[in-house]
Amino acid sequence: MSDVIALLEKMGALGVLSASDRSAAIRQAALDPEIASALLSGNSAQLNALLGARSTMVCGLFPAKDNETPADGDDPDEDVPVDDPKPDGLRRAA
């Protein structure tokens, strides 16, 4: 599988390849004939099945709860001078 991934990385790094260049790169890689056939035909379902890869992958990110008090210099209110009055509404630019 690492040979297939290395080939795909190489082809991706080269950018847009013509059909003949893509075919030549796949044939020179000395891959399993079934994998080469799936790559040449662009059959991603067959390639996923042959490699045992997932066809769908999901990534979820959840923010961590911040239970710590800010350290010195990390307070976001520190940048606002205390004696400045707060604006009492939106003002239209002239």
SEDREN-739878 format. One record per residue: residue in one letter; x, y negated, z of N, C-alpha, C, O in turn. Coordinates in steps of 0.1 Angstrom, whole numbers, padded with zeros to 4 digits, always signed. Example, Ala and Ser with C-alpha at 12.3 -4.5 7.8 and 13.67 -1.06 7.14 Angstrom:
# residues 2
A+0132+0057+0078+0123+0045+0078+0132+0033+0078+0142+0033+0085;S+0128+0022+0071+0137+0011+0071+0129+0000+0079+0134-0011+0080;
***
This chain:
# residues 94
M+0008+0012+0000+0000+0000+0000+0009-0013+0000+0005-0023-0006;S+0020-0012+0007+0029-0024+0007+0034-0028-0007+0036-0040-0009;D+0035-0018-0016+0040-0021-0029+0029-0029-0037+0032-0038-0044;V+0016-0025-0035+0005-0032-0041+0004-0046-0036+0002-0056-0043;I+0006-0048-0023+0005-0061-0016+0016-0070-0021+0015-0082-0024;A+0028-0064-0022+0040-0072-0027+0038-0076-0041+0041-0087-0045;L+0032-0067-0050+0029-0071-0063+0019-0082-0064+0021-0092-0072;L+0008-0081-0056-0002-0092-0056+0004-0105-0051+0000-0115-0057;E+0012-0105-0041+0019-0117-0036+0027-0123-0047+0027-0135-0049;K+0035-0115-0054+0044-0120-0065+0035-0126-0076+0039-0137-0081;M+0025-0119-0080+0016-0124-0091+0009-0137-0087+0008-0146-0095;G+0005-0138-0074-0001-0150-0069+0009-0162-0068+0005-0173-0071;A+0021-0159-0065+0032-0169-0064+0035-0175-0078+0039-0187-0080;L+0033-0167-0088+0036-0171-0102+0025-0180-0108+0028-0187-0118;G+0014-0180-0102+0003-0188-0107-0005-0180-0117-0007-0168-0116;V-0010-0187-0127-0019-0181-0137-0010-0173-0147-0001-0179-0153;L-0013-0161-0148-0006-0152-0158-0015-0149-0169-0027-0147-0168;S-0009-0147-0181-0016-0142-0192-0020-0128-0190-0013-0121-0182;A-0029-0123-0198-0033-0109-0196-0021-0099-0199-0020-0089-0192;S-0013-0103-0209-0002-0094-0212+0009-0094-0201+0015-0084-0198;D+0011-0106-0195+0021-0107-0184+0016-0099-0172+0024-0093-0165;R+0003-0101-0169-0003-0094-0158-0002-0079-0160+0002-0071-0151;S-0005-0074-0172-0004-0060-0175+0010-0055-0174+0012-0044-0169;A+0020-0062-0179+0034-0058-0179+0038-0057-0164+0046-0048-0161;A+0035-0067-0156+0039-0067-0142+0033-0055-0134+0040-0048-0126;I+0021-0051-0137+0014-0040-0131+0021-0027-0135+0023-0018-0127;R+0024-0026-0148+0030-0013-0154+0045-0012-0148+0049-0001-0146;Q+0052-0023-0147+0066-0022-0142+0066-0019-0127+0077-0015-0122;A+0056-0021-0120+0056-0019-0105+0056-0004-0101+0058-0001-0089;A+0054+0005-0110+0055+0019-0107+0045+0023-0096+0049+0029-0086;L+0032+0019-0098+0022+0022-0088+0015+0035-0091+0017+0040-0102;D+0007+0040-0082-0001+0051-0084-0010+0048-0096-0015+0037-0097;P-0012+0057-0106-0020+0055-0118-0034+0050-0115-0039+0041-0122;E-0041+0055-0105-0054+0050-0101-0054+0036-0097-0063+0028-0100;I-0044+0032-0089-0043+0018-0084-0040+0009-0095-0046-0002-0096;A-0031+0013-0104-0027+0005-0116-0040+0003-0125-0042-0008-0130;S-0048+0014-0126-0060+0013-0135-0070+0003-0128-0076-0005-0136;A-0071+0003-0115-0080-0006-0109-0076-0020-0110-0084-0029-0112;L-0062-0023-0109-0057-0036-0110-0058-0041-0125-0062-0053-0127;L-0056-0032-0134-0057-0036-0148-0071-0040-0153-0073-0049-0161;S-0080-0032-0147-0094-0035-0151-0101-0045-0142-0112-0050-0145;G-0094-0049-0131-0100-0060-0122-0111-0054-0114-0119-0062-0109;N-0111-0041-0111-0121-0035-0103-0117-0036-0088-0111-0027-0083;S-0122-0046-0082-0118-0048-0068-0125-0038-0058-0119-0034-0048;A-0137-0033-0062-0143-0023-0053-0135-0010-0054-0133-0003-0043;Q-0130-0006-0065-0122+0006-0066-0109+0004-0059-0104+0013-0052;L-0103-0007-0061-0090-0010-0054-0092-0010-0039-0084-0004-0032;N-0103-0016-0034-0106-0015-0019-0107-0001-0014-0102+0003-0004;A-0114+0007-0022-0116+0021-0018-0103+0029-0018-0100+0037-0009;L-0095+0027-0028-0082+0034-0029-0072+0030-0018-0065+0038-0013;L-0073+0017-0014-0063+0012-0004-0069+0013+0010-0062+0011+0020;G-0082+0017+0011-0088+0017+0024-0090+0004+0030-0089+0002+0042;A-0092-0006+0022-0093-0020+0026-0107-0024+0028-0116-0017+0023;R-0110-0034+0036-0123-0040+0038-0126-0049+0027-0118-0057+0023;S-0139-0048+0022-0143-0057+0012-0148-0071+0018-0148-0081+0011;T-0152-0070+0030-0157-0083+0037-0149-0084+0050-0148-0074+0058;M-0144-0096+0053-0138-0098+0065-0143-0111+0071-0145-0121+0063;V-0145-0112+0084-0150-0124+0090-0141-0128+0101-0136-0119+0109;C-0139-0141+0103-0130-0146+0113-0139-0156+0122-0145-0165+0116;G-0139-0154+0135-0147-0163+0143-0137-0170+0153-0129-0163+0159;L-0139-0183+0155-0131-0190+0165-0140-0196+0175-0150-0202+0172;F-0137-0194+0188-0145-0200+0198-0135-0209+0207-0125-0204+0211;P-0139-0221+0209-0130-0230+0217-0130-0225+0232-0139-0220+0237;A-0118-0226+0237-0116-0222+0251-0122-0233+0260-0122-0245+0257;K-0126-0229+0272-0131-0239+0282-0119-0245+0288-0109-0238+0292;D-0119-0258+0290-0108-0266+0296-0112-0269+0310-0119-0278+0313;N-0107-0260+0319-0110-0262+0333-0099-0270+0341-0100-0273+0352;E-0088-0273+0334-0077-0280+0340-0080-0295+0339-0086-0300+0330;T-0074-0302+0349-0075-0317+0348-0063-0321+0339-0053-0315+0339;P-0065-0332+0332-0054-0337+0323-0041-0340+0331-0042-0346+0342;A-0030-0337+0325-0017-0340+0331-0014-0355+0328-0021-0361+0320;D-0005-0360+0335-0001-0374+0333+0002-0376+0318+0010-0369+0312;G-0004-0387+0312-0001-0390+0298-0011-0383+0289-0011-0386+0277;D-0019-0374+0294-0028-0366+0285-0043-0372+0286-0052-0366+0280;D-0045-0382+0295-0059-0387+0297-0063-0395+0285-0056-0405+0282;P-0074-0391+0278-0078-0399+0266-0083-0413+0270-0083-0422+0261;D-0087-0415+0282-0092-0429+0286-0080-0438+0289-0082-0450+0291;E-0068-0432+0289-0056-0440+0293-0053-0451+0282-0047-0461+0285;D-0057-0448+0270-0054-0457+0259-0063-0470+0259-0060-0480+0252;V-0074-0469+0266-0084-0480+0266-0081-0490+0278-0081-0485+0289;P-0077-0502+0275-0075-0511+0286-0087-0513+0295-0098-0514+0289;V-0085-0514+0308-0097-0515+0317-0104-0528+0316-0116-0529+0317;D-0097-0539+0313-0103-0552+0313-0110-0556+0300-0116-0567+0300;D-0109-0548+0290-0116-0551+0277-0131-0548+0279-0135-0537+0283;P-0140-0558+0275-0154-0555+0275-0158-0545+0264-0152-0545+0254;K-0168-0537+0267-0172-0527+0257-0182-0534+0248-0190-0542+0253;P-0182-0531+0235-0191-0537+0226-0206-0533+0230-0208-0522+0233;D-0215-0543+0229-0229-0540+0233-0237-0535+0221-0250-0534+0223;G-0232-0532+0210-0239-0527+0199-0231-0527+0186-0220-0532+0186;L-0237-0523+0176-0231-0523+0163-0231-0537+0157-0242-0544+0158;R-0221-0542+0151-0220-0555+0145-0218-0553+0130-0211-0544+0125;R-0225-0561+0122-0223-0560+0108-0211-0569+0103-0210-0580+0107;A-0203-0563+0094-0192-0570+0089-0197-0581+0079-0206-0578+0071;A-0190-0592+0078-0195-0603+0069-0190-0600+0055-0193-0608+0046;
***
